[in-house]
Structure formats: C-alpha cells, structure tokens
Amino acid sequence: MANTERAASPGLNRRALLTAGIVAGSSLAISSGSATADKISQQVPWAPGEANNPAPVATGGYQFFTQDELAWVDAVVSRLIPKDELGPGARELGVTVFIDRQLAGAYGRAERWYMGGPWAKGTETQGYQSRMAPAQLYRAAIKAVDGYCRNGFGGKAFVDLGAEQQDKVLGDLEEGKAKLEQVDGKAFFKQLLLNTQEGFFADPLYGGNKNMAAWKMIGFPGARYDYRDFVSKHGQRYPLPPVSLYGRPHWTPKG
C-alpha cells in the first residue's frame, strides 16, 4: 500500500534501507563461519517425494462467506466471467471457493499490509487504499450493493435481478456511478474483478481453476520445470497438458 511511504522517517530513504540490509546480511554471514555446499553432477539431487509437497486448500464448505454472501459472490463472478462456447466460467471453476479461502486467511485480514493512517485519498496507481481489510471490505460492500439494488429495482437484492440488470449494477460500480453506504463502489469493483481473475487463472492449489480448465483454454503449461525442448518452437502450440504445483492427478499413485 502507498501508505507505507507516508509512515517512513523523513531522514530514511530506500537506498539507505537497502544498504543497511546488505551490510547486516554480510555481517551475519561472517559471524556464522564459512558455508559449504555439495557438488552435484550427472545426478538428480533429491529423491522423489522427499520434499514437502504444497497442500491444496481444504475442501468442503466455506470458511468465510455466509450462505447469502456465497450466493451473491456466485452470481457476481458468473457475470464477470460467464461460461460460454469456449469453456466454463468463474463459478464453474471454483472462483468463489478461491475468494472465500483468501478472505478467511492472511490476505483477508491484511496481515502483511500497513493498515495505519493517515487516510488521505490515494490515486488509482497506488493500489489498495481502503482502511478496511479485504474481508471487512467484502462484507460491507456486499451489504451495500444489495441496498443499492433494492433502492433501484423495487426492493430486489442483486441475486434476484436478471442478467441485464446485474450487468447494469456492475457497470455502475465500475464507472463509479453507484454510491454505496460506507464503501467506495469503484474501488471495491476493481478489487472484486482482480480477485475473480486471480481465482480463475491461479494454480488449482488455491481453490479455483478447477481441473486446470482455464490453463487448458489458453494453452498455459502451468508449473512444468523443464521447457528446453520447446524454447525455439515459436508460434507453435504447447502439446503437453498443464501441471499444477502439486502435480497432475494421474501422477499420484493409487491405492
């Protein structure tokens, strides 16, 4: 967040911070003694299954959204990336699960962000500027958008609107025309769209992009470790199936 710059001491600049980090790192290396390393030649330096594999998100149920919020997010992501003749949409690929798990974790709590004041209004290039953590923002914004819909569509919540009406509401949010209670509608839409795109194209490890379907649609190979045979084949479609950070289903031994 841009607020981190405002919190820095006037007498401390980025160059000084980087220099201090280099010096501190060098001192640590000297005091720890000389390091040694094994020389690896003509062999694989690890055994299969020896490393700790990344664990996929927990399946089943939702960790953050209430049932009403779940229905709202399902409806929204279905309009942002709808299914069509090219393939499934955001809802079908589990984007709601992705957003739910993110909001239930460190991202939702903004644990790694500077969230103190001052609260001067930022610019679009400064990124996330809300004083609310993402989980708080979503909860407040969902309620506020439903209030906006009820005022403009005869008491109907977002999920009760037709597709064209839902698109109209989302367009109002994107353009800053929708004035919401306690929430910047345009800023929320920007974050919501970003999270939807992330869930659609991220590694399935995080809950979205089910069966790597989004990668298959665009021909993305995923987390394969070796592309040497294909580096010079410009303009040619990559022929191998995509690979997640935790591998491929048929690589996992059964039994």
Solvent accessible surface area in square Angstrom, and as a share of the most:
residue,aa,sasa,rsa
1,M,53,0.24
2,A,18,0.14
3,N,0,0.00
4,T,64,0.37
5,E,111,0.50
6,R,86,0.31
7,A,58,0.45
8,A,52,0.40
9,S,63,0.40
10,P,144,0.90
11,G,78,0.75
12,L,81,0.40
13,N,93,0.48
14,R,166,0.61
15,R,192,0.70
16,A,42,0.33
17,L,99,0.49
18,L,114,0.57
19,T,70,0.41
20,A,60,0.47
21,G,45,0.43
22,I,121,0.62
23,V,88,0.51
24,A,62,0.48
25,G,40,0.39
26,S,54,0.35
27,S,60,0.39
28,L,123,0.61
29,A,64,0.49
30,I,141,0.72
31,S,91,0.59
32,S,84,0.54
33,G,45,0.43
34,S,113,0.73
35,A,102,0.79
36,T,131,0.76
37,A,101,0.78
38,D,130,0.67
39,K,183,0.77
40,I,87,0.44
41,S,66,0.43
42,Q,183,0.81
43,Q,115,0.51
44,V,103,0.59
45,P,73,0.46
46,W,161,0.56
47,A,47,0.37
48,P,133,0.84
49,G,72,0.69
50,E,119,0.53
51,A,75,0.58
52,N,149,0.76
53,N,117,0.60
54,P,58,0.36
55,A,86,0.67
56,P,72,0.45
57,V,39,0.22
58,A,63,0.49
59,T,128,0.74
60,G,68,0.66
61,G,54,0.52
62,Y,84,0.32
63,Q,105,0.47
64,F,35,0.15
65,F,14,0.06
66,T,70,0.41
67,Q,138,0.62
68,D,120,0.62
69,E,17,0.08
70,L,23,0.12
71,A,46,0.36
72,W,2,0.01
73,V,0,0.00
74,D,23,0.12
75,A,18,0.14
76,V,0,0.00
77,V,0,0.00
78,S,28,0.18
79,R,75,0.27
80,L,36,0.18
81,I,35,0.18
82,P,63,0.39
83,K,138,0.58
84,D,79,0.41
85,E,161,0.72
86,L,137,0.68
87,G,19,0.18
88,P,46,0.29
89,G,0,0.00
90,A,0,0.00
91,R,132,0.48
92,E,76,0.34
93,L,6,0.03
94,G,15,0.15
95,V,0,0.00
96,T,4,0.02
97,V,38,0.22
98,F,12,0.05
99,I,2,0.01
100,D,0,0.00
101,R,19,0.07
102,Q,49,0.22
103,L,3,0.02
104,A,31,0.24
105,G,22,0.21
106,A,26,0.20
107,Y,55,0.21
108,G,0,0.00
109,R,133,0.49
110,A,5,0.04
111,E,101,0.45
112,R,199,0.73
113,W,78,0.27
114,Y,72,0.27
115,M,51,0.23
116,G,28,0.27
117,G,31,0.30
118,P,80,0.50
119,W,81,0.28
120,A,62,0.48
121,K,182,0.77
122,G,20,0.19
123,T,82,0.47
124,E,123,0.55
125,T,132,0.77
126,Q,69,0.30
127,G,45,0.43
128,Y,32,0.12
129,Q,41,0.18
130,S,31,0.20
131,R,150,0.55
132,M,45,0.20
133,A,12,0.09
134,P,0,0.00
135,A,14,0.11
136,Q,106,0.47
137,L,8,0.04
138,Y,0,0.00
139,R,97,0.35
140,A,29,0.22
141,A,0,0.00
142,I,10,0.05
143,K,163,0.69
144,A,12,0.09
145,V,0,0.00
146,D,23,0.12
147,G,29,0.28
148,Y,56,0.21
149,C,0,0.00
150,R,118,0.43
151,N,137,0.70
152,G,54,0.52
153,F,51,0.21
154,G,79,0.76
155,G,47,0.45
156,K,98,0.42
157,A,9,0.07
158,F,0,0.00
159,V,63,0.36
160,D,90,0.47
161,L,12,0.06
162,G,39,0.38
163,A,50,0.39
164,E,151,0.68
165,Q,68,0.30
166,Q,15,0.07
167,D,58,0.30
168,K,117,0.49
169,V,1,0.00
170,L,10,0.05
171,G,22,0.22
172,D,12,0.06
173,L,0,0.00
174,E,88,0.39
175,E,104,0.47
176,G,20,0.19
177,K,131,0.55
178,A,3,0.03
179,K,161,0.68
180,L,23,0.12
181,E,138,0.62
182,Q,168,0.75
183,V,14,0.08
184,D,74,0.38
185,G,5,0.04
186,K,91,0.38
187,A,52,0.40
188,F,0,0.00
189,F,13,0.05
190,K,111,0.47
191,Q,21,0.09
192,L,0,0.00
193,L,52,0.26
194,L,81,0.40
195,N,6,0.03
196,T,0,0.00
197,Q,80,0.36
198,E,70,0.32
199,G,0,0.00
200,F,10,0.04
201,F,86,0.36
202,A,26,0.20
203,D,13,0.07
204,P,16,0.10
205,L,12,0.06
206,Y,86,0.33
207,G,18,0.18
208,G,1,0.01
209,N,0,0.00
210,K,119,0.50
211,N,103,0.53
212,M,12,0.05
213,A,19,0.14
214,A,0,0.00
215,W,14,0.05
216,K,100,0.42
217,M,71,0.32
218,I,106,0.54
219,G,26,0.25
220,F,91,0.38
221,P,23,0.15
222,G,10,0.09
223,A,42,0.32
224,R,50,0.18
225,Y,208,0.79
226,D,48,0.25
227,Y,78,0.30
228,R,191,0.70
229,D,109,0.56
230,F,49,0.20
231,V,99,0.57
232,S,92,0.59
233,K,94,0.40
234,H,154,0.69
235,G,92,0.89
236,Q,121,0.54
237,R,183,0.67
238,Y,41,0.16
239,P,92,0.58
240,L,75,0.37
241,P,57,0.36
242,P,8,0.05
243,V,7,0.04
244,S,3,0.02
245,L,91,0.45
246,Y,93,0.35
247,G,13,0.12
248,R,34,0.12
249,P,96,0.61
250,H,123,0.55
251,W,133,0.47
252,T,86,0.50
253,P,121,0.76
254,K,192,0.81
255,G,129,1.24
